[in-house]
Amino acid sequence: MSFSSYSSEEEYDYLFKVVLIGDSGVGKTNLMTRYTSNEFDLNSKTTIGVEFSSKTIKIDDKMIKLQMWDTAGQERYRAITSAYYKGAVGAVLVFDITKYQSFENCEKWIEEVRENAPPNITITLVGNKIDLGHIRSVSNEKASRFAKKFGLTFFETSALNSTNVEKAFFDHFTNIYQSSKNNKNQSNNKNNVKGVKASNRIVLEETVVELKEEVEERPKKKCC
């Protein structure tokens, strides 16, 4: 299976809306920017509401446009961000391996996803900040058991030094792609959230939520 990246302006065959979820301060924003633009901000501020970024990739011979929604982790924003689960085909659940509470809260986040998102959403569990492994409070073994219990794929990453970031997202999007192909075949191109043919492209129904004032598309920057 081949994989490569393209600019967000190119034509695409699939449109995937994916939300990044998890407690505040676990590194969701830096994971997103590391993946979409290979950037890391040591002074990154807590997300307020929802931030948005996009990227177009290629899996096999298909162009896939990604809409990535970085949601605020604070409780006071949960009512706002829950609306952004609509039409999502993937969720990346992030915890900080140095903050045990962020791991304990993962079960609540899974419940929230399954209450608000489409039923066949793909969820990947990510333990971030492994560059701080010397002060970790969540072992790889414990997180792996948790992921197995809930049927999730699990990766440990570092947005700071890029460890496993590309690999984790590639695996996540590949799983969505395979699921979308299977569901498309099973539904015989019926109109549903798994995949609908529009002209010569396959798009996911209701994946675009109107951007409100709370949503800010992150500007593109050049790396140093």
Wavefront OBJ file of the C-alpha trace (Angstrom):
o trace
v 0.000 0.000 0.000
v 1.509 3.320 -1.046
v 1.181 6.528 0.927
v 2.202 10.096 0.139
v 1.223 13.684 0.924
v -0.094 16.407 -1.360
v -1.178 20.001 -1.025
v -4.729 20.609 0.167
v -5.674 22.267 -3.136
v -5.588 19.091 -5.252
v -8.591 17.053 -6.363
v -9.645 14.245 -4.068
v -11.624 11.003 -4.131
v -12.516 10.792 -0.446
v -13.185 13.405 2.215
v -12.522 12.320 5.811
v -13.558 14.381 8.805
v -11.532 13.425 11.881
v -11.707 14.884 15.392
v -8.856 14.999 17.899
v -10.198 14.527 21.417
v -8.847 14.182 24.940
v -8.172 16.271 28.024
v -6.773 19.776 27.828
v -2.981 19.983 27.652
v -2.289 16.493 26.294
v -0.809 17.836 23.044
v -3.628 17.498 20.521
v -2.866 20.789 18.774
v 0.840 20.053 18.422
v 0.102 16.553 17.129
v -2.163 18.032 14.474
v 0.283 20.723 13.399
v 3.211 18.292 13.445
v 1.292 16.023 11.093
v -0.241 18.628 8.780
v 2.640 21.117 8.521
v 5.595 19.530 10.384
v 5.578 22.241 13.040
v 5.806 22.254 16.830
v 5.097 25.242 19.065
v 6.681 25.107 22.504
v 4.436 28.004 23.519
v 1.225 26.446 22.213
v -1.824 27.777 24.060
v -4.871 25.830 25.169
v -7.414 25.468 22.377
v -10.583 27.511 22.826
v -13.569 25.960 21.081
v -12.395 24.157 17.947
v -9.481 24.644 15.563
v -9.350 23.273 12.041
v -6.643 22.107 9.675
v -6.634 20.195 6.406
v -4.292 18.051 4.378
v -4.566 15.908 1.256
v -2.843 12.523 1.163
v -2.724 9.542 -1.165
v -3.425 5.968 -0.102
v -3.045 3.423 -2.891
v -4.316 5.295 -5.949
v -6.895 7.420 -4.123
v -6.600 11.072 -3.143
v -7.999 11.671 0.327
v -8.700 15.102 1.758
v -8.502 15.240 5.539
v -10.458 17.699 7.636
v -8.923 17.610 11.111
v -10.802 19.205 13.987
v -8.834 19.923 17.153
v -11.349 20.153 20.002
v -10.959 21.910 23.338
v -10.544 19.506 26.230
v -12.005 21.667 28.995
v -15.374 20.685 30.407
v -16.884 24.122 29.746
v -16.433 23.670 25.991
v -17.906 20.161 25.778
v -21.368 21.424 24.807
v -19.828 23.419 21.945
v -17.530 20.731 20.609
v -20.048 17.886 20.754
v -21.706 19.311 17.627
v -18.481 18.737 15.700
v -18.792 14.971 16.016
v -21.501 15.117 13.361
v -20.295 13.376 10.216
v -16.913 12.417 11.695
v -15.512 9.124 10.419
v -12.517 9.071 12.749
v -11.502 10.146 16.244
v -7.955 10.289 17.600
v -8.160 10.054 21.398
v -5.040 11.542 22.989
v -3.752 11.275 26.548
v -0.507 12.450 28.153
v 1.623 9.540 29.384
v 2.869 11.762 32.243
v -0.653 12.651 33.450
v -2.519 9.628 34.740
v -5.803 11.515 35.033
v -5.801 12.189 31.288
v -5.574 8.424 30.758
v -8.307 7.666 33.299
v -10.617 10.075 31.484
v -10.234 8.223 28.175
v -13.189 5.967 28.954
v -15.415 9.043 29.354
v -14.177 10.367 26.023
v -14.986 7.055 24.339
v -18.505 7.219 25.782
v -18.888 10.761 24.453
v -17.739 9.720 20.968
v -20.124 6.793 20.835
v -23.017 8.955 22.017
v -22.438 11.766 19.505
v -20.617 10.350 16.474
v -21.800 8.010 13.695
v -21.897 4.378 14.913
v -19.024 3.044 12.777
v -16.498 5.756 13.648
v -12.857 4.594 13.773
v -11.096 5.438 17.060
v -7.336 5.384 17.624
v -5.808 5.785 21.095
v -2.606 7.849 21.297
v -0.336 8.192 24.326
v 1.544 11.415 23.655
v 4.760 12.960 25.051
v 6.949 9.845 25.092
v 9.905 12.233 24.956
v 9.097 12.571 28.691
v 9.244 8.826 29.240
v 11.472 9.239 32.289
v 8.505 10.745 34.173
v 5.725 8.656 32.655
v 2.815 7.652 34.885
v 1.001 5.423 32.363
v 2.838 2.298 31.232
v 2.691 1.092 27.650
v 1.350 -2.238 28.882
v -1.532 -0.650 30.807
v -2.540 1.547 27.878
v -2.293 -1.416 25.495
v -4.650 -3.450 27.688
v -7.097 -0.551 27.781
v -7.001 -0.210 23.995
v -7.576 -3.948 23.549
v -10.547 -3.828 25.935
v -12.264 -1.201 23.789
v -11.110 -2.540 20.428
v -8.837 0.413 19.647
v -5.508 0.675 17.866
v -2.869 2.168 20.187
v 0.257 4.227 19.495
v 2.699 6.163 21.642
v 3.904 9.401 20.065
v 5.932 12.533 20.587
v 4.793 15.672 18.808
v 8.018 17.309 19.990
v 10.393 14.997 18.117
v 7.875 13.495 15.639
v 8.148 9.935 16.966
v 5.351 7.767 15.524
v 3.222 10.783 14.532
v 3.168 9.951 10.825
v 2.772 6.243 11.568
v -0.167 6.722 13.944
v -2.105 8.983 11.593
v -1.290 6.819 8.555
v -2.651 3.748 10.307
v -5.755 5.665 11.424
v -6.568 6.985 7.949
v -5.825 3.632 6.326
v -8.341 1.965 8.649
v -10.954 4.588 7.756
v -10.204 4.149 4.061
v -10.587 0.376 4.219
v -13.789 0.709 6.239
v -15.177 3.241 3.761
v -14.433 0.934 0.825
v -16.053 -2.021 2.565
v -19.130 -0.051 3.565
v -19.446 1.385 0.060
v -19.431 -2.101 -1.419
v -21.902 -3.409 1.146
v -24.324 -0.523 0.692
v -24.089 -0.725 -3.113
v -23.579 3.042 -3.320
v -26.662 3.855 -1.254
v -26.776 7.325 0.267
v -25.291 7.014 3.754
v -22.467 8.379 5.845
v -20.000 5.658 4.796
v -19.602 6.830 1.218
v -21.601 8.406 -1.576
v -20.598 8.891 -5.180
v -20.694 12.496 -6.366
v -19.559 13.027 -9.956
v -16.212 11.226 -10.135
v -15.415 11.517 -6.445
v -16.375 9.598 -3.352
v -17.263 11.950 -0.521
v -18.527 11.350 2.975
v -21.975 12.726 3.586
v -22.364 15.519 6.138
v -18.662 15.747 6.873
v -18.553 19.509 6.496
v -19.855 21.541 9.406
v -20.360 25.245 8.770
v -17.456 27.166 10.256
v -18.607 29.429 13.066
v -16.667 32.093 14.917
v -15.389 29.444 17.336
v -13.499 27.671 14.527
v -10.203 29.001 13.283
v -8.264 27.454 10.408
v -4.632 27.356 11.385
v -2.445 29.419 9.043
v 0.115 27.619 6.922
v 3.693 28.374 7.958
v 7.008 27.368 6.556
v 9.250 25.253 8.685
v 12.573 26.584 9.898
l 1 2 3 4 5 6 7 8 9 10 11 12 13 14 15 16 17 18 19 20 21 22 23 24 25 26 27 28 29 30 31 32 33 34 35 36 37 38 39 40 41 42 43 44 45 46 47 48 49 50 51 52 53 54 55 56 57 58 59 60 61 62 63 64 65 66 67 68 69 70 71 72 73 74 75 76 77 78 79 80 81 82 83 84 85 86 87 88 89 90 91 92 93 94 95 96 97 98 99 100 101 102 103 104 105 106 107 108 109 110 111 112 113 114 115 116 117 118 119 120 121 122 123 124 125 126 127 128 129 130 131 132 133 134 135 136 137 138 139 140 141 142 143 144 145 146 147 148 149 150 151 152 153 154 155 156 157 158 159 160 161 162 163 164 165 166 167 168 169 170 171 172 173 174 175 176 177 178 179 180 181 182 183 184 185 186 187 188 189 190 191 192 193 194 195 196 197 198 199 200 201 202 203 204 205 206 207 208 209 210 211 212 213 214 215 216 217 218 219 220 221 222 223 224
